[in-house]
Amino acid sequence: MIAGLDHVQLAAPPGTEDVLRAFYGGVLGMTETPKPPALAARGGCWFRAGTAQLHLGVEVTGFRPARKAHPGLRVTGIEAYAARLEARGTPVTWDDGLPGHRRFYCADPVGNRLEFLEPS
């Protein structure tokens, strides 16, 4: 029986940890969590916001950003959150296709798609 969702992982190319930290920690406001030493040796970085965990793992060969698959991140104050992203150089695309929600999409610095939503 599935008890819950532990984390979502996205891929990133080698050597992008600093730009990912600046985006996920600085722009999105997530908290970086330490990786266990055996996993830290592989590169990448992990983040948390509330109970949501997002892992960014290094894909050594053939990295392709996730342009369709994506995590959906629930936010409060979605208008202000979108403005925060845009003010820091990350364009957002609004989508009104999900009834009962306000939502937008953006891409992280390596091209992975992210969805932000708030119940209306």
Secondary structure, DSSP 8 states (H G I E B T S, - for coil): -------EEEEE-TT-HHHHIIIIIIIS--EEE---HHHHTT--EEEEETTEEEEEEE--SS----SS---EEE-SSHHHHHHHHHHTT---EEE--STTEEEEEEE-TTS-EEEEEEE-
